[in-house]
Amino acid sequence: MITARKRHTGLMATAGVLGGVIALTALGGTSNAATSGDNAGSHRASQARADQAGTQDASDARIKITPGQGAHNVGIDGPVEVTVSNGKLTKVTMTAVATGAEISGTLSTDGTSWKPNGRLERATRYQVAAEAEDAKGRSVTGNATITTTSPAGGFNGHLSPEDGSTVGVGMPVTVNFDKAISDKAAVQSKIQVSSSSGQRVVGHWFNDDRLDFRPKNYWTPGSTVTVKLNLHGTQKTVTFKIGRSQISTVDARTKQMTVVRDGKTIKTIPISSGSPEHPTYNGQMVISEKFRQIHMNGATVGLEKDGKPAYDIKAVPHAMRLTDSGTFIHGNYWGADSVFGKVNTSHGCVGLKDVKGGGDGKQPAAWFFDNSMIGDVVIVKNSADKTTLAPDNGLSDWNMPWNEWVAGSATS
């Protein structure tokens, strides 16, 4: 579904999960690829330092998680497995997203494969995190989130944002189904989304299994949004609150980001965005995930140089996802101070000055992370990128004109 080019990363992190799996009976999502990368520098010397940081500790080990990131309708016994080539697994954890319960598993005697013990629960989202080392002790990680099949005759759905959460003004309501919906009007008519602000909210089908809802303009700050589902006997009501308005605009030409809260500029931050070879998308993006640290590894998505990952940065601090295809806004501790506000040299992400480990709260990246929430809007302008950011690439719904949005509704 996502046709945008990849900006890549392997991801190893802890983060909150929005939404939840809903078991909806007798009806027929999208996966969030962990992809991104940003080896920034200020000039040739700085770029060389960045390249060295990204490759000097690269591991030969390659992790494969079956059935893979974003898989839906996974069987409850047998199909889940973690394997490694050119190395050995050192740690594998599998947890149920909703409860945090860890699933026990068995590592093979040669350390090259792992499987869960026993059957999994139906209609459940699981996160799998794996670590491995090669013969030289160099580590690599792998992650995947999967959803198991629902009871016979049913299917799984994933609704975001989470009940009781507070989100930014750009957060759409997203319902992902694990089976294609043939009668879209019948299904959409059973999902009602309203706002205490009185804004008109309209649904839009991106394909046969993703239905998003939003108003014409961003949600009104302080309003409450209510989602009511009544699908074949399953009833569910979700409410969430819209927080303050925060719109951050990244100008790739001036290399500055202006943070506007409730109509007032509260901060201007020097940034480094995508290089001419890897320009950052122009357009309106929405923060969908926050990670205090993530592991970015190009090999997990095929970005390699001379047989090694193009980058392998184990602890990228203060990272926030902007698109499914891999655009992040994150801390950068490996670039020279002269990068920020001066040169665009990333692989497509937006980098803010930071320190290794992210422990200095006075750094620009730490400030922005601490002052941002899921659903906040980040707008990029004046980038050299000539492609069109797809509205279904992450939560980029706002890039679609309102008349086109309404035309994609099955009930309007």
N, C-alpha and C positions, 0 to 999 in steps of 0.2 A: 504494500500500500504506500509506503513512504518511498517516493522516487527521488528525493533530494540526495545529492551526493553525500557520502559519509565523511564525517570528521571524527576521528576514531579514538577509542580508548577502552582498555579493559578496566573494570571497576571493582574495587574492593573497599567497602565502606559500610558505615552504619548510618541509617537514616530513618526518619519516620515514614510511614506508608499512608498515603491518602486513600480514602475510600475503603471498600471491602467487597468480598465476594458475596453475591446474592444468589441463592438457589431459586430459580424461577422455573416453574413447571410448564413443560410442553410447548415451548417456543423455540424458535431458532433465532474480540477486542483487539484491540490493538496491543502490540507489545512495545515496551519501551526499551529500545536498544541502548546498552551502555556504551556509548561511543563519543569520543572527543579526543582532543590533543592540543597541546600548546607548548612548544619548545621556543620560548621567546628570547630575543637578544636585541641589543641596540644597534649594532653594526656588525661587520664581519667578525671581529674578535668576540663580541658578545654572543653572536650566533654560534660560533665555534664552541664556546663554553656551554651553551644550551644543548648543542648536539652531543657533546661529551657527557653531559648530565643524563641525557636520554638513552645513551647506548653503552656506557662503560660497564654497567652491572647487568646487562641484559642476560636473561637465562635462556638456555637451550631447551628447557622443559616446555611442553605444550599441553595445556589442560583442555579436555573436551567434556562438556556436560551434556548428557542426553536425557530428555529430548531437546533441550536448548532454551535460551532466553525467550520469554514471552509465550511459550507453548501453552495452549489451552486444551481442554478435553483429554488430559493425560490419564491413562489407565491407573488404577489404584494398586496394582501389583505387577511388578516386573520391569516396567520400561525405564525407570530412573537409574542412571549409572554415571559415575565420574571416572574418567580414565586419564592417564598421562603418558606421553611419549617423551623419550630422552630425559627421563627423570623419575622421581618417586614422590608420591603424595605424602605430605607431612601433616595436613589437617583438612578435614572435611566436616562441615556442619550443615545440617538441614533443619530448618525451623518453620513452623506454621506461622504465617504472617499475623493472623488475627490474635493468636494467644501467646506467641513467643515460645511455645513448647518445642523442645528439640527432639528430633527423630533419631533414634539409635540406628547405627549402621555398622557394616563390617568392611574393613580394609583387607585386601588380598595379601597373602604372605609375601609377595614380591613388591608390594607397595605401589602397584600401577593401576589399581582399580578400587572403587568403593561402591557399595550398594546399600540401600536402606534395609533394615530388618523388618520383614512383615509387610502387611498391607498399609496403604495410606488411607486417609479419610477422603470421602467424596466431597465435592464442591468446596475445595480448600485450596488456598494459595500457599505455596511453599517457596522459601528462598534457600538456594544452595550456594554455599561459599566454599571454595577449595583453594588450598595452597600446596605448592610443590617446589622441589629443588632439583637442579641438575647435578651432574657429577662434581661440579666445582662449588656446590653449595649456594648457587645463585637462585633466588626465589622468583616465583611467578604466581599470580592468583587468577581465579576465574569465578564468575558469578552468574547465576541464572534465577529467574523467578518463573515458576510454572503454576498452572491451575489444574487440579484434577477434575475428572468427569463428574457430572451430577447424577442423581438417581435415574434409573431407567425412565425414559420418556421425557426427561427434562434437560436442562442445560445450565451452564453457569453464566452469570453476568457480573460485571465489575462496575460499580458506581462510584464516582468521585465528584466533589470532595467528600470528606468523611463527616458523618453525623456529629453535630456539636462543634465542629471546627470553626475557626475564624481565618478567613483568607483575604487576599488582596482583591482589588476591584476588577482584575482581568481574568479571574478564575471561572471558566465555563463549567457547566454541568456536563459530565461525560458518562455515557452508558455504553460499555463494550459488551457485545454478545459473542459467545464462542461458536455460534452457528449462524449462518446467513439467514436474514429475515426476508421472507418472500412477501408477506403482507405487511408492509411498513406502516400503512395508515392504521391498521388494527392495533399494532403494537404501540405506535406513538400516541394514539388516543388514550391509552391506558397509563401514560406517564404525564403527569401534570406538574409544571414548574411555575411558581409564582414568586413575586417579590413584594415585600411590605412597602417598597417604594412606589408601587403601582406601575413600574416599567413593564412594557410588553415583552414577553419572553417567547422566543420561537425556536423550535427544534430544527436541526439540519442533519441529514444523513450524508456522511462522507463516503460510505460504501454500504455493503449489505449487513455489516455488523458493528458499526459505530454511529451512535446518535448523540449529538451535542446540542446543548441549549444555551442561549445567551440573549441579552437584550441588544438593541441597536448600538448603544454606547456602553461604556463600562458601567458596572453595577454602581449604584449610589452608595457612598460610604455610610456605614452604620446601619444599613438595611439588613433584613433577614430574608433568606431565600428558603422556600419550602418545596421539596420534591415528594410527590406522592405517586407510588406505583401500585397498580392493581392488575397483576398479570396472571391469569389462569389460576386464581385462588390464592396467590401469594400477594399479600399486602405489606407495604413498607413505606414509612414516612421518614424522610431525612431533612433536617434543617441545619443550615449553617449561616454564619454571620459574615457580613462584609466589613472588614476593618477600615482603617484610614486609607485614603488614596495615596499611592506612591508610584510615580511614573519616572523612570530613569532613562535618559536619552544619551546614547553613546554616539558621538560624532567621530566617525573614523577618519575624517579629514583633519580635524583639530586635535584628535586623540585626547579628548576630554569627555567625561560623563557628568551630566547634570542631573542631580537627584531632586525631584520636585514632590513635596508632600503637601497634600491638601491645598494645592495651588501656589505654594511658596517654595522657592529654591532653598534647600537646606545644606547642600554640599555640592562641590565641584571636584571631581577626582580625575587625575591623569590616568590614562589607560594605554594599553597596547593591544590592538585588535589584529585581524588576520593579515598576513603578508600578501603581496601581489599574487603569489602562487596559490594561496589558500585564503581568499578574502572572506570576511565574516558576512553572513546574510544581512541584507537590509530588511527592515520590517519590524512589526510588533510581535514580540515574544513574551512568554509568561513563565515565571519561575515555577517549575513543577516538582523539583526535588532539591533538598539541601543536604550537603555532606561536609562535615568538618574536615575530613580528609578522604581522598580517594586515590586509588592506584591506577595510573594511566599507562597502558601498555599497547603499543601499536600492533604487535603481532597477533593479538586476539581478534583483530578485524582485518588482517592482511596488509597492514602498513609496515613493510620491512625494507631495510637497506643493507645490501651485502649479506643477506641471510639472517640479519638481526633485526629486532624491533626498531622502527624509526625513533621510538622513544620508549622509555621504561622508567617512569617517575613514580616512586612508591607512595609518596605522601603529599599529593597536591592539596594544599589547604584551602578551606573556605570556598568550596565549589558548589555552584548552583546550576542545575540543568535548565537550559532554555529551549532546546529542541530534542526530539527523539533521535535525530540523525547525528547529534553529538555536540551541538553548540553549548558551551558552558561559559559562565562568567566566574572567574576563580582567582585565587591568590597565586602570585608568581614570585618565588624567592630566588630563582636561578638567573633571572635577567638583571643586567646592570641598572643602577638607578636612572641612568640616562635613557633607558628604554621608554619609561612611562611618560606619556605626553609628547613623545618625540618620534617614535618609530613603530610601525606595525609589522610584527614579525612572527605572529603565532600561526598555528595550523587552522585558524578559524574561530577560536575562542576569544573572549575578552579577558585580558589579564590585568590585575590590579596589584600594586606593590604589596609584598608580604615578606614574612620571615619563615625559614624552615621550621616546620612543626606548627606554625600558625599561632604561637603562644603570645605574641605581642598584640594586645588589644588596641593599640594606638595606630596600627598599620591600616592603610586605606581598605584593604581586602577584609580585614577583621571588622572594621566599622560597618562596611556595606553588608556583610553577612549578618551581623547582629541586628542591623536595622532593616532587614528585608524579611518578607514572609512569603510562603507559598501563595501564588496568585498575583504577586506584584508584577507590573509590566516593565519590560526593558525594551526600548525602541532603539534600533540601530539605523543610522542614516549616513549618507555620503561614503559608503563602502564602495570599493571597485567591483563588487560582486554584481554580475549581470543576470543571474538566475532569479527565478521567482520562488520565494519562500512559500511552500505549500501550507495552506491553512490547517491541514491535518498532521503536519509535522510537529509533534508535541501539542501544545495548547495555543497554537498560532491562529486560532479561529478569527481573530479581529482583522486579519489581512484580507478577508473576503468582504466585498461590498455588501451592504444590507440587502439590496434587491436580489443578489445572487443567493444570499443566505436564506431568505424567505422562500425563494424558488426551490430550495433543496428540502423543504418541509413536505412531509407526506400528508399533512392535515390542513395546511393553509390554502 
